[in-house]
Amino acid sequence: MKIAISTGGGDAPGLNAVIRAAVLSAIDRGWEVLGIKKGYAGLLGDDEVIPLGRDEVRGIGHLGGTILGASNRGNPFHYPVRQPDGSHIEIDRSDELVENARNLGIDAVISIGGDGSLAIAQRLAQKGMRTVSVPKTIDNDVSGTITTFGFDTAVNTAMEAIDKLHTTAESHDRVIVMEVMGRSAGFIALHSGVAGAAHVILIPEIPYDIQCVCEAVMLRDRRGRHFGIVVAAEGAFPRGGYESVMGASLPGQAKRVGGVAETLARQIHEGTGKECRSLVLGHLQRGGMPTGYDRLLATRFGGAAVKAVEDGKWGHMVALQSPDIVTIPIEQVLGKPKRVDLGHDLVLTARRLGISFGN
Ligand code: F6P
């Protein structure tokens, strides 16, 4: 058996732990393993395909990033190609990819990626490529799995940032608005905001009313707490409005969400007269060493993916359904992104603690 591993989309802490676990589990079965560099670019001649053995995965389980490199603009069905005049067009290179994999003697591909990669794996499976997927996203927005590796690390990074903001915000009687990742899901904002004792948490699942946000800030002020911490998911948007978008930075990339913190800081200043600052935590949330929780989950996913290949679970993804790791058909989760459940005890408890969701 010869399998290949690909890491697609944005990186997430824990990717290397998945690769290591998958490689060692495959070698234990006597299989050969290849690594496709930069998503699928390695199979399309734009990067390489490398052998993965014990030496290549030694000492990588605790490292962030991915030894294979990642790409969020390498969809083989919409592959960006630069034209002589500098513009780009997108072409379908999926047949070429499937053929190149066949020529390399690849029997199956383990695709590690988020919703975009899951959809690509599904389409490649329809073209005859045998795939098993491992869900990956710091945003925790893939359904069918309780959580994904990388999320816990991102929450801890954001929580530590909130801890630091508390002291400086309090010293200066300021309101600080921190923007966290998550795209259209509010999990990172909700979890880090509650863990870090933020005063206002804004998530895309609850469109905010800027007047409510200002009232929450002033209520604290009247109680003698003259500073405030607002955690805003990058996809948070006002009631009746839209999320802030920065556009796509490169051809083939999805639109980039962001900018809401700056707007909020300005509006809170206008509505309360308080001094406000904003920051975007950004890619710090994707970097660094995975937490113990993420290393364990990633390791379990890597081992389970190889078992899924052994069992011929083509078109399936591994998932955490505590306490077990299971496999579920990708089609069960495609097009059904996971969002914060507003009846979840974390949301209800946060409200009881006096945290405002801006509504
Ligand atoms: O999907 C993961 C994610 O981290 C989002 O939360 C964020 O919007 C996006 O990636 C940023 O991606 P990049 O800057 O790599 O395009």
Boltz pocket constraint, residues with backbone or C-beta under 6 A from the ligand:
constraints:
  - pocket:
      binder: B
      contacts: [[A, 10], [A, 11], [A, 72], [A, 114], [A, 137], [A, 138], [A, 139], [A, 181], [A, 182], [A, 183], [A, 234], [A, 254], [A, 256], [A, 257], [A, 286]]
      max_distance: 6.0
